[in-house]
Amino acid sequence: MNNIIERDDNPNSSKNLSKTGVSAVFQLAGGIALSILGVLPIVLSTVAGGALTILGLAAVSSRDKEDKKIGMVLTVAGAAAILSRHGVIPFLKAGGAMVLHAGAFVLIGLGLFNIIKFVIGLKKRS
């Protein structure tokens, strides 16, 4: 009878596995989006960076802690996209590009790590 009831602290529970899988997909998508954002033409990069910054600032004003974290990431990504293309001072332009590419690299790495964790969890369940 105890086999039917899943505990939330079990890393292989359905709830934790689905959370890991969903976050992996969004991390990969975010990393790929940041990579694409870094090579867009100036106008598109500015519009997308501005939209990300506005969405991020809106999320920062939320009361939920998770929304605030996501809002900070979106704000930094949007500002980095704008700075990487329009940096008035050369080191700001280089810094924005570095933050943009480092963020893309980290998000893709986290996404791959979570996909591996998800697959291992699925194999342990069966």
C-alpha positions as CSV (number, residue, x, y, z in Angstrom):
1,M,0.0,0.0,0.0
2,N,2.9,2.4,0.7
3,N,4.1,2.0,-2.9
4,I,1.1,4.0,-4.2
5,I,1.7,7.1,-2.1
6,E,4.6,9.2,-3.4
7,R,6.5,11.5,-1.1
8,D,7.5,15.0,-2.3
9,D,11.0,14.7,-0.9
10,N,11.8,11.8,-3.2
11,P,13.8,13.1,-6.2
12,N,12.2,10.5,-8.4
13,S,8.6,11.4,-7.6
14,S,6.4,12.4,-10.5
15,K,6.1,16.0,-9.2
16,N,9.9,16.4,-9.0
17,L,10.6,14.7,-12.2
18,S,8.1,16.8,-14.1
19,K,9.5,20.0,-12.5
20,T,13.0,19.0,-13.6
21,G,12.0,18.1,-17.1
22,V,10.0,21.4,-17.6
23,S,12.9,23.5,-16.2
24,A,15.3,21.7,-18.5
25,V,13.3,22.5,-21.6
26,F,12.9,26.2,-20.6
27,Q,16.6,26.5,-19.7
28,L,17.6,25.1,-23.1
29,A,15.1,27.4,-24.9
30,G,16.4,30.4,-22.9
31,G,20.0,29.6,-23.7
32,I,19.3,29.2,-27.4
33,A,17.2,32.4,-27.4
34,L,20.1,34.4,-25.8
35,S,22.5,33.0,-28.4
36,I,20.2,34.1,-31.2
37,L,19.6,37.5,-29.5
38,G,23.4,38.1,-29.6
39,V,23.6,37.7,-33.4
40,L,20.4,39.6,-34.4
41,P,20.6,42.8,-36.4
42,I,20.8,46.0,-34.3
43,V,17.2,47.0,-34.6
44,L,15.8,43.5,-33.7
45,S,18.2,43.1,-30.9
46,T,17.3,46.5,-29.4
47,V,13.5,45.7,-29.7
48,A,13.9,42.3,-28.2
49,G,16.2,43.5,-25.4
50,G,13.8,46.3,-24.6
51,A,10.9,43.9,-24.4
52,L,12.9,41.5,-22.1
53,T,13.9,44.4,-19.9
54,I,10.3,45.6,-19.6
55,L,9.0,42.1,-18.9
56,G,11.8,41.6,-16.3
57,L,11.0,44.8,-14.5
58,A,7.3,43.9,-14.4
59,A,8.2,40.5,-12.9
60,V,10.5,42.1,-10.3
61,S,7.6,44.1,-9.0
62,S,5.7,40.9,-8.2
63,R,5.3,39.6,-4.7
64,D,6.3,36.0,-5.5
65,K,10.0,35.2,-4.9
66,E,10.3,33.0,-8.0
67,D,8.9,35.8,-10.2
68,K,11.4,38.2,-8.8
69,K,14.3,35.9,-9.6
70,I,13.0,35.3,-13.1
71,G,12.5,39.1,-13.5
72,M,16.1,39.8,-12.5
73,V,17.4,37.3,-15.1
74,L,15.1,38.8,-17.8
75,T,16.2,42.4,-16.9
76,V,19.9,41.5,-17.0
77,A,19.4,39.6,-20.3
78,G,17.5,42.5,-21.9
79,A,20.0,45.1,-20.7
80,A,22.9,42.9,-21.9
81,A,21.3,42.5,-25.3
82,I,21.0,46.3,-25.7
83,L,24.4,47.0,-24.3
84,S,26.1,44.4,-26.6
85,R,24.9,46.3,-29.6
86,H,24.7,49.9,-28.5
87,G,27.5,50.2,-25.9
88,V,28.6,53.9,-26.1
89,I,31.7,53.1,-24.1
90,P,33.6,50.2,-25.6
91,F,34.0,48.2,-22.4
92,L,30.3,48.3,-21.8
93,K,29.6,46.9,-25.2
94,A,32.1,44.1,-24.6
95,G,30.7,43.6,-21.1
96,G,27.2,43.3,-22.4
97,A,28.2,40.8,-25.1
98,M,30.2,38.8,-22.5
99,V,27.2,38.7,-20.1
100,L,24.9,37.7,-23.0
101,H,27.1,34.8,-24.2
102,A,28.0,33.6,-20.7
103,G,24.3,33.6,-19.8
104,A,23.5,31.6,-22.9
105,F,26.3,29.1,-22.1
106,V,25.2,28.7,-18.5
107,L,21.5,28.2,-19.4
108,I,22.3,25.6,-22.1
109,G,24.6,23.8,-19.6
110,L,22.0,23.8,-16.9
111,G,19.4,22.6,-19.4
112,L,21.6,19.7,-20.5
113,F,22.4,18.8,-16.8
114,N,18.7,18.8,-15.9
115,I,17.8,16.6,-19.0
116,I,20.4,14.1,-17.9
117,K,19.0,14.2,-14.3
118,F,15.5,13.8,-15.7
119,V,16.4,10.7,-17.9
120,I,18.3,9.1,-15.0
121,G,15.3,9.7,-12.7
122,L,13.0,8.1,-15.3
123,K,15.2,5.0,-15.6
124,K,15.3,4.6,-11.8
125,R,11.5,4.6,-11.7
126,S,11.1,1.8,-14.2
